Amino acid sequence: MSDNAVKNISVELPDGSSKELEQNATVADLALSISEGLKRNAVAAKINENICDLSTKLNNNDKVEILTSKSPESLEVLRHTTAHILAQAVQNLYPDAKIAIGPCVENGFYYDFDIPSHSLSIDDLETIEKEMKKIIKESQTLEKIEVNNVQKQIADFKEKGEIYKAELLTEYAEQNPTLYINKNKNGEIVWNDFCRGPHIPSTKLIKAFKLLSVAGAYWRGNENNKMLQRVYGTAFWTKEELQDYLKQLEEAEKRDHRKLGTQLDLFSIKDEVGSGLILWHPNLGVVRQMIEDHWRAEHRKRGYDIVYSPHIAKSKLWDISGHNEHFKENMFYMKIDEQDYVLKPMNCPFHILMYQAKRHSYRNLPIRMAELGTVYRYERSGTLHGMTRVRGFTQDDAHIFCTQDQFVDEINNIIDFVDSTLKMFDMTYTVELSTRPEHKYVGSLEVWNKAEAGLKEALESKSIEYVLNEGDGAFYGPKIDFKLKDAIGRTWQGATIQLDFNLPVRFDLKYTEKDGSLQTPVMIHRVIFGTMERFIGILIEHYAGAFPIWLAPEQVTIIPITDRQLEYSEGVCRKLKDIGLRVNLDDRSESMKYKIREAQLRKVPYMLVIGDKEIENNSVTIRARGMDNAGSMSVKEFSDLLLKEIDTKGKEKVTKK
């Protein structure tokens, strides 16, 4: 037999080189042909951009990248396998347990269980972890097998009471379903799951995992279905990575805006009002006011007109906009005078009607309208989360109407606006560009191509690195998303810039061009914060409740040591209030240490301690947040420095650590 008859397939490697292999060669064979070290470290592969097991057979001309623990994509494979080990462990401990689904999620995985005999609690997680470690220690192998006789397998699942597996297999019967079987060292099958994979080849590769919490979850997310028990966990390739993540979780728990909201008297959500509807207490009202005042000033400076629109509108408006067709399940409806009305889910149609109120020429464009507009959307109760997922919220919304030749400059201006705003809050960000969906979209390919090219041009002219999300744009236009990174490295959805070719056509928007022809303007949707509720919820966690001086509800608290200093302290308080500072005089008959401790718990930026010595020297002693003593100075010197710190948004401090 000739050499070519044996080595009769060729695959392409990431560096562009090719490798010849025998027919039916697997990824594991390819790894070994490259080096024994790569074979030892390989955990999965990317074949033609799809993640696969090492046992996957290769075809001629496949593009193959072998994944190791250093490859970002491999982490999801590890977590998927760890989820299987969790399910196996639960069924070992609770023989009547039936398994549902166990996918990877951001930063981890979960698995849903139906356990008639036991209600899982946080206390059970340690026991389950011990059982998982036993399974891992057995170095079980995971093998993928095709389900050739689907009906027989469904019957087998039903006989064993695995009704959820049976339902899923019935649904995916025509999609080449597969099982993963776990084998012990003797080659005996000890467990299986209906799954498409991929998985790591052996449990021995699982070195660092942790079960985190338990929760209830309806089967398939349907409230009419049975409530199952969900266990959340995470896994990393190294114990160091796991420990870093657990520390981040611990820090995140301390920063939880819901806990801080109660501790610092910031906001509440009451049953009498309804889920997902925020009551802003005076302390957080100050934070919001400061941000909104800055927002308005910046928009005026950048050529926006501030507008206001109603909270409700006739349902007919939402027929024209398309919301009744595409967004109905998220909207609140009501009857007024026998007519259908809607609580507005978005501000866009109102701004469009304002544009239509007068004629426009190319000389008037761009027209920029901005509104802090409160909107209402129905979110399922299970998805609501403090201030970051709500039903009523205020968008810092803006819409720009411009010509085809203007939108790149407008987007550049918005990018600058977003950048300067986020820097003010000490936040970094990454950028994603989402392009035309493959099938469902409005507008011509020519317009889409020009829009996408314009967005890319804007980003590249700013030397901004971005991730390209092919096909992930809205049906009416491509968009740029800014992902915020907070103080402990978590990522949040932030500003969005969205091009829209749909609404200008639906509302028949026009402007007069130089040649006298009527043209349709480009519409840009844009938010900087997103929503005030979500952004300020993020800020609470970003700052751990310790707001910078310009946002702090209470900027200064004055602490007289005894009643002898009360009159002098009242004079200091008046002087500071007269120049617009938010000041509290703590004149309670408590000890100085008690007052200081309480001010620290309220996270007040500055405490002014006043005793006989301060009166004698006509001064105040300053304790800055996080510092025991920042020295003494006159009231005038302190107030001048504090005003400068406020004016520079904290860039220049009264005192430096």
C-alpha positions in Angstrom: 0.0 0.0 0.0 1.4 3.4 -0.9 2.0 6.1 1.6 -0.7 8.3 0.0 -3.2 5.5 0.4 -2.7 5.6 4.2 -2.3 9.3 4.8 -5.2 10.4 2.8 -6.6 13.4 4.7 -5.1 16.8 5.2 -6.1 19.3 7.9 -5.1 23.0 8.3 -3.5 24.3 11.5 -3.9 27.8 13.0 -0.5 29.0 11.6 -1.7 28.1 8.0 0.4 24.9 7.8 -1.2 21.6 7.0 -0.9 18.1 8.5 -1.5 14.8 6.8 -3.2 12.0 8.7 -4.7 8.6 8.2 -8.4 8.2 7.4 -10.6 8.2 10.6 -7.9 10.0 12.6 -9.1 11.9 15.6 -8.1 15.2 17.2 -6.1 13.2 19.8 -4.2 11.5 16.9 -3.5 15.0 15.4 -2.2 16.3 18.8 0.1 13.2 19.2 1.4 13.7 15.6 2.5 17.2 16.5 4.1 16.4 19.9 3.6 14.1 23.0 3.5 17.3 25.1 0.5 18.7 23.1 -1.3 15.3 23.4 -0.9 15.4 27.2 -2.1 19.0 27.5 -4.9 18.9 24.9 -8.4 19.1 26.4 -10.6 19.8 23.3 -10.4 21.3 19.8 -11.9 23.9 17.6 -12.8 22.3 14.2 -14.1 24.8 11.6 -14.9 27.2 14.5 -16.9 24.5 16.4 -15.7 23.3 19.8 -15.4 19.5 19.8 -14.1 16.6 21.8 -10.6 15.1 21.4 -12.2 11.9 20.1 -13.9 13.7 17.2 -12.9 12.2 13.8 -11.3 14.6 11.4 -12.3 15.2 7.7 -10.2 16.3 4.8 -9.6 20.1 4.7 -10.8 20.7 8.3 -9.4 23.7 10.0 -8.3 22.6 13.4 -7.1 24.3 16.5 -6.2 22.1 19.5 -7.3 23.7 22.8 -5.3 23.4 26.0 -6.1 24.8 29.5 -4.5 28.0 28.2 -7.1 28.5 25.5 -10.0 30.8 26.6 -12.6 28.5 25.0 -11.5 25.5 27.0 -12.9 26.9 30.2 -16.5 26.3 29.1 -15.7 22.7 28.2 -14.3 22.2 31.7 -17.3 23.7 33.3 -19.7 21.7 31.2 -18.0 18.5 32.3 -18.0 19.6 36.0 -21.7 20.1 35.7 -22.1 16.5 34.6 -20.0 15.4 37.6 -22.3 17.5 39.8 -25.4 15.7 38.4 -23.7 12.3 38.9 -22.9 13.1 42.5 -26.4 14.3 43.3 -27.9 11.0 41.8 -25.3 9.0 43.8 -26.4 10.7 47.0 -30.1 10.9 46.3 -31.1 7.9 44.2 -34.6 9.2 43.4 -33.1 12.4 41.9 -34.0 13.1 38.3 -31.9 15.4 36.2 -33.1 18.2 33.9 -30.5 20.5 32.2 -27.0 21.6 33.2 -25.6 24.3 31.0 -22.7 26.7 31.4 -23.5 30.2 32.3 -21.3 33.3 32.7 -18.5 32.4 35.2 -19.8 28.9 35.9 -22.6 26.4 35.5 -25.7 25.1 37.0 -27.8 21.9 37.0 -31.5 21.4 37.7 -32.8 18.5 39.7 -36.2 17.0 40.6 -35.6 15.3 44.0 -38.8 14.1 45.6 -37.1 12.9 48.8 -35.0 15.9 49.7 -35.0 19.7 49.6 -31.5 20.9 48.9 -30.0 23.7 51.1 -26.7 25.5 51.2 -25.6 23.1 53.9 -25.8 20.2 51.4 -23.2 21.6 49.0 -20.2 20.4 51.0 -21.6 16.9 51.0 -22.2 17.0 47.2 -18.6 18.5 46.7 -17.1 15.5 48.6 -19.0 13.1 46.4 -17.8 15.0 43.3 -14.2 14.7 44.5 -14.6 10.9 44.8 -15.9 10.7 41.2 -13.0 12.9 40.0 -10.5 10.8 41.8 -11.8 7.7 40.0 -10.4 9.3 36.7 -13.6 8.4 34.9 -13.5 8.8 31.1 -16.3 10.5 29.1 -17.3 9.0 25.9 -19.7 10.3 23.3 -22.0 7.8 21.6 -24.7 8.4 19.0 -28.3 7.5 19.8 -29.2 5.2 16.9 -32.5 4.0 18.2 -34.1 7.1 19.6 -37.5 5.6 20.5 -35.7 2.8 22.4 -33.6 5.3 24.3 -36.7 7.5 25.1 -38.4 4.4 26.5 -35.4 3.5 28.6 -35.3 7.0 30.1 -39.0 6.8 30.9 -38.6 3.4 32.5 -36.0 4.9 34.8 -38.1 7.9 35.6 -35.9 10.3 33.7 -38.9 12.2 32.3 -36.9 15.4 31.6 -34.3 13.5 29.6 -37.1 11.8 27.7 -38.8 15.1 26.9 -35.5 16.6 25.6 -34.6 13.6 23.5 -38.1 13.6 21.9 -37.6 17.2 21.0 -34.1 16.7 19.5 -34.9 13.3 18.0 -34.2 14.5 14.4 -30.9 16.3 15.2 -28.5 13.4 15.5 -28.8 13.2 19.3 -25.8 11.9 21.4 -25.2 10.5 24.9 -22.2 11.0 27.1 -21.3 7.9 29.1 -18.9 8.0 32.1 -16.8 4.9 32.5 -14.7 3.8 35.5 -11.2 2.4 35.3 -12.6 -1.1 34.5 -14.4 0.3 31.5 -17.8 -0.1 33.2 -20.5 2.5 32.4 -21.4 4.2 35.7 -23.5 7.2 34.5 -24.8 8.8 31.4 -26.5 12.0 30.2 -28.3 13.1 27.0 -25.9 15.8 25.8 -24.3 17.3 22.7 -21.1 18.1 24.4 -18.2 18.8 24.1 -16.4 17.4 27.2 -12.9 17.0 28.5 -11.7 13.4 28.1 -11.3 12.5 31.8 -12.5 13.7 35.2 -8.9 13.7 36.4 -8.4 17.1 34.6 -10.9 18.8 37.0 -8.6 20.4 39.7 -10.5 23.4 41.0 -14.3 23.7 41.5 -16.8 25.1 44.0 -20.5 24.8 44.5 -21.9 28.2 45.2 -25.7 28.3 45.8 -29.0 26.6 45.5 -32.2 28.1 44.1 -35.6 27.2 42.7 -36.2 27.1 38.9 -39.2 26.2 36.9 -38.7 23.4 34.3 -37.8 25.2 31.0 -38.4 28.6 32.7 -42.2 28.2 32.5 -44.1 29.2 35.6 -46.8 26.6 34.8 -44.2 23.8 35.0 -42.8 22.0 38.1 -40.4 23.9 40.3 -37.0 22.2 40.2 -33.9 22.6 42.5 -31.0 24.3 40.9 -27.4 24.1 42.1 -24.9 26.7 40.9 -21.2 26.2 40.8 -18.0 27.2 39.0 -14.7 25.6 37.9 -11.3 26.8 36.8 -8.2 25.1 35.6 -6.1 26.1 38.6 -6.8 26.5 42.3 -5.3 30.0 42.2 -7.8 31.1 39.6 -10.6 29.7 41.6 -9.4 31.5 44.8 -9.2 34.8 42.9 -12.7 34.3 41.7 -14.1 33.4 45.1 -12.4 36.5 46.5 -14.1 38.6 43.8 -17.5 37.0 44.8 -16.8 37.8 48.4 -16.1 41.4 47.5 -19.1 41.5 45.2 -21.3 40.4 48.1 -20.0 43.2 50.3 -20.8 45.6 47.5 -24.3 44.2 46.7 -26.3 47.3 46.0 -29.4 45.8 47.5 -27.7 45.4 50.9 -26.0 48.8 50.7 -29.4 50.2 49.7 -30.8 49.3 53.0 -27.6 49.9 55.0 -27.2 53.5 53.6 -30.9 54.2 53.3 -30.7 54.7 49.5 -33.7 53.0 48.0 -36.5 50.4 48.6 -38.9 48.2 46.7 -42.3 47.8 48.4 -45.1 45.3 47.9 -47.6 48.1 48.1 -46.0 49.7 45.0 -45.0 46.6 43.0 -42.0 44.5 42.0 -39.4 46.2 39.9 -40.5 49.7 40.8 -37.9 51.7 42.8 -38.5 54.2 45.6 -35.6 56.6 45.6 -34.9 57.7 49.2 -33.5 61.2 49.9 -29.9 60.0 50.0 -30.0 58.4 46.6 -32.1 61.3 45.3 -29.1 63.5 45.9 -26.8 61.1 43.8 -29.4 61.1 41.0 -29.8 64.8 41.0 -26.1 65.5 40.8 -25.7 63.0 37.9 -28.8 64.5 36.1 -27.6 68.1 36.6 -24.2 67.1 35.0 -26.0 65.2 32.2 -28.2 68.3 31.3 -25.2 70.7 31.4 -23.1 68.4 29.2 -25.9 67.9 26.7 -26.5 71.6 26.4 -22.8 72.1 25.8 -22.8 69.4 23.1 -25.7 70.9 21.1 -28.6 68.8 22.3 -32.1 70.1 23.0 -33.7 68.8 26.2 -37.3 67.6 25.6 -40.0 65.9 27.6 -42.7 63.5 26.6 -45.8 61.8 28.2 -45.7 58.5 30.0 -48.6 57.1 28.0 -49.8 57.2 24.4 -52.5 55.7 22.3 -51.9 52.2 21.1 -52.1 53.5 17.5 -48.7 55.2 17.9 -47.1 51.8 18.8 -48.7 50.3 15.7 -46.9 52.8 13.5 -43.6 52.3 15.4 -43.9 48.5 15.2 -43.7 48.0 18.9 -47.2 46.3 19.1 -45.9 43.8 16.5 -42.4 43.1 17.9 -42.5 44.1 21.6 -46.1 43.5 22.8 -45.2 41.0 25.5 -43.0 43.6 27.2 -45.7 46.4 27.2 -48.4 47.5 29.7 -51.8 48.3 28.2 -54.8 50.2 29.6 -58.2 51.5 28.5 -59.0 55.2 28.7 -62.3 56.6 27.3 -62.8 53.3 25.5 -59.5 53.6 23.7 -56.4 51.5 24.1 -53.4 53.2 25.6 -49.9 52.0 26.3 -47.4 52.9 29.1 -44.5 53.9 26.9 -41.7 51.3 26.6 -39.5 53.6 24.7 -39.1 57.4 24.0 -38.3 57.2 20.3 -41.8 57.7 18.8 -42.3 60.9 20.8 -39.0 62.4 19.6 -40.0 61.4 16.0 -43.3 63.3 16.4 -41.4 66.3 17.6 -39.2 66.1 14.5 -42.3 65.9 12.3 -43.8 69.0 14.0 -41.9 71.3 11.5 -40.2 71.1 8.1 -36.5 70.6 8.0 -33.8 71.2 5.5 -30.2 69.9 5.3 -29.2 73.2 6.9 -31.0 72.3 10.1 -29.5 68.9 10.5 -28.2 67.3 12.7 -31.1 67.7 15.1 -30.3 66.3 18.6 -33.0 65.6 21.1 -32.3 64.3 24.6 -34.7 63.2 27.4 -34.5 61.7 30.8 -37.6 59.7 29.9 -39.2 57.2 32.3 -40.4 54.1 30.5 -42.1 50.9 31.6 -41.5 47.3 30.4 -42.9 44.1 31.6 -40.1 41.9 32.9 -40.9 38.5 34.4 -40.8 38.5 38.2 -38.0 35.9 38.3 -35.6 38.2 36.3 -36.1 41.3 38.5 -33.0 42.2 40.5 -32.8 45.3 42.7 -32.1 48.4 40.7 -30.4 46.6 37.8 -33.4 44.8 36.4 -36.7 46.7 36.9 -40.1 47.4 35.3 -40.0 51.2 35.5 -36.8 53.1 34.7 -35.5 56.4 33.3 -33.4 56.2 30.2 -30.9 59.0 29.4 -32.2 58.8 25.9 -31.2 60.8 22.9 -32.1 60.7 19.2 -30.1 62.3 16.5 -31.6 63.0 13.0 -28.9 63.6 10.4 -27.9 63.0 6.8 -26.0 60.0 5.4 -22.9 62.2 5.3 -23.1 63.3 8.9 -23.6 60.1 11.0 -19.9 59.2 11.2 -19.1 62.5 12.8 -22.1 62.2 15.1 -21.0 58.8 16.2 -17.4 60.1 16.8 -18.9 62.8 19.0 -21.0 60.2 21.0 -17.9 58.1 21.5 -16.1 61.1 22.9 -19.1 61.8 25.2 -19.2 58.2 26.5 -15.4 58.1 27.0 -15.3 61.4 29.0 -18.3 60.4 31.1 -17.0 56.9 32.1 -13.6 58.3 32.9 -15.3 60.7 35.3 -16.6 57.6 37.2 -13.2 55.9 37.0 -14.6 53.1 34.8 -12.9 51.4 31.9 -14.7 49.7 29.0 -14.5 47.5 26.0 -16.5 47.9 22.8 -18.5 45.5 20.6 -19.8 46.2 17.1 -22.9 44.2 16.0 -23.7 43.9 12.3 -26.6 43.0 10.1 -28.6 39.9 10.9 -28.5 37.2 8.2 -32.2 37.1 7.4 -34.5 39.4 9.3 -33.6 43.0 8.6 -35.0 46.1 7.0 -33.4 48.4 4.5 -31.1 47.7 1.5 -27.8 46.0 1.6 -26.2 49.1 0.3 -27.4 51.2 3.2 -26.5 48.5 5.7 -23.0 48.2 4.3 -22.5 52.0 4.4 -23.8 52.1 8.0 -21.5 49.3 9.2 -18.5 50.8 7.3 -19.3 54.1 9.0 -19.4 52.6 12.5 -16.1 50.8 11.8 -14.6 54.1 10.5 -15.7 55.9 13.6 -14.2 53.3 16.0 -11.0 52.9 14.0 -10.5 56.7 13.7 -10.4 56.7 17.5 -8.0 53.8 17.6 -10.6 51.9 19.6 -10.2 48.1 19.7 -13.5 46.3 19.3 -15.1 42.8 19.1 -17.1 42.2 16.0 -20.4 40.4 16.6 -21.4 39.3 13.1 -25.2 39.2 12.6 -26.0 40.4 16.2 -27.4 43.8 15.2 -31.1 44.7 15.6 -33.3 44.2 12.6 -33.4 47.9 12.0 -29.7 48.7 12.2 -26.1 47.9 13.4 -25.0 49.1 16.8 -22.0 49.8 19.1 -22.1 48.5 22.7 -19.9 49.7 25.5 -19.2 47.1 28.2 -18.3 48.7 31.5 -15.6 47.3 33.9 -16.1 48.1 37.5 -13.7 48.4 40.5 -13.5 44.6 41.0 -13.3 43.7 37.3 -16.9 42.8 36.6 -18.4 43.6 33.2 -21.8 45.5 32.7 -23.8 46.6 29.7 -23.3 50.3 29.3 -23.8 52.9 26.6 -25.2 52.0 23.2 -25.1 53.7 19.8 -27.8 52.3 17.4 -28.3 53.2 13.8 -32.0 53.0 12.7 -33.3 52.8 9.1 -36.7 51.4 10.1 -38.5 54.1 12.1 -37.7 57.0 9.8 -39.4 55.0 7.0 -42.3 53.9 9.1 -43.0 57.5 10.2 -42.2 58.9 6.7 -39.6 61.3 8.0 -38.2 63.8 5.5 -35.8 66.7 5.1 -35.1 68.9 2.0 -31.7 68.4 0.4 -29.6 71.0 -1.5 -31.2 70.0 -4.8 -34.7 70.4 -3.4 -35.5 66.7 -3.2 -37.0 65.1 -0.1 -34.7 62.6 1.6 -35.1 60.3 4.6 -32.8 61.2 7.5 -30.7 58.7 9.4 -31.8 58.2 13.0 -29.3 57.4 15.8 -30.6 56.1 19.1 -28.1 56.7 21.9 -27.8 56.2 25.7 -24.8 57.2 27.8 -25.8 55.6 31.1 -28.5 53.3 29.8 -30.9 53.7 32.6 -30.5 55.8 35.7 -31.7 52.9 37.9 -29.2 50.4 36.4 -26.3 52.7 36.1 -26.7 54.1 39.7 -27.1 50.5 41.0 -23.8 49.7 39.3 -22.2 52.8 40.8 -23.3 51.8 44.3 -21.4 48.5 43.8 -18.5 50.2 41.9 -17.9 52.6 44.8 -19.0 50.1 47.5 -21.4 52.8 48.6 -18.5 55.3 49.3 -19.6 57.9 46.7 -17.0 60.5 45.5 -17.4 63.9 47.1 -19.5 65.4 44.3 -22.1 62.6 44.5 -22.0 61.9 48.3 -25.4 62.5 49.9 -23.6 63.8 53.0 -20.3 65.5 52.2 -19.3 66.6 55.6 -20.3 65.7 59.1 -19.3 68.0 62.0 -18.5 66.3 65.3 -18.2 68.5 68.4 -16.4 66.6 71.2 -18.6 68.1 74.0 -21.4 70.5 74.3 -18.9 73.3 74.9 -18.0 73.3 71.2 -21.6 73.3 70.0 -21.9 77.0 69.3 -18.6 77.1 67.3 -19.7 73.9 65.4 -23.0 75.5 64.5 -21.1 78.5 63.0 -18.9 76.2 61.0 -22.0 74.3 59.8 -23.7 77.5 58.6 -20.6 78.7 56.7 -20.4 75.4 54.8 -24.1 75.2 54.0 -24.1 78.8 52.8 -21.6 77.8 50.0 -23.8 74.9 49.0 -22.2 71.9 50.8 -24.2 69.1 52.1 -23.4 69.1 55.8 -24.6 67.4 59.0 -24.0 68.6 62.5 -24.0 65.6 64.9 -25.0 67.3 68.1 -26.2 64.2 69.9 -24.9 63.5 73.4 -22.9 60.5 72.3 -19.2 60.0 72.6 -16.9 61.3 69.8 -15.8 57.7 69.0 -19.4 56.6 68.6 -20.2 59.5 66.2 -17.0 58.8 64.2 -17.9 55.2 63.9 -21.4 56.0 62.7 -20.1 58.5 60.2 -17.8 55.8 58.8 -20.7 53.4 58.5 -22.5 56.1 56.5 -19.4 56.4 54.4 -19.2 60.2 54.8 -16.2 61.6 52.9 -15.1 64.1 55.5 -15.5 64.4 59.3 -14.6 67.7 61.1 -13.8 67.0 64.7 -14.0 70.2 66.9 -12.7 70.5 70.4 -11.3 73.3 72.6 -8.1 73.4 70.7 -9.9 73.9 67.3 -11.9 76.8 68.8 -8.7 78.4 70.2 -7.0 78.1 66.8 -10.2 79.0 64.8 -9.7 75.7 62.9 -11.1 72.2 62.3 -9.4 68.8 62.5 -10.2 66.7 59.5 -10.7 63.0 59.3 -11.0 61.8 55.7 -12.8 58.6 54.8 -10.4 55.8 55.2 -7.9 57.9 57.2 -7.6 58.5 61.0 -6.4 62.1 60.9 -5.8 64.3 57.9 -4.5 67.3 59.9 -6.0 70.7 60.8 -6.8 73.8 58.8 -9.0 76.9 58.9 -12.7 76.5 57.8 -11.9 78.8 54.8 -9.0 76.7 53.7 -11.0 73.5 54.1 -14.0 74.8 52.2 -11.9 76.2 49.3 -10.2 72.9 48.9 -13.5 71.0 49.2 -15.1 73.1 46.5 -12.2 72.4 44.2 -12.5 68.7 44.8 -16.2 68.8 44.0 -15.6 70.9 40.9 -12.9 68.5 39.6 -15.1 65.5 40.4 -12.6 64.3 42.9 -9.4 64.6 40.8 -8.0 67.1 43.3 -8.4 66.0 46.9 -8.6 68.1 50.1 -6.0 65.7 51.4 -4.0 63.0 49.7 -3.4 59.5 51.3 
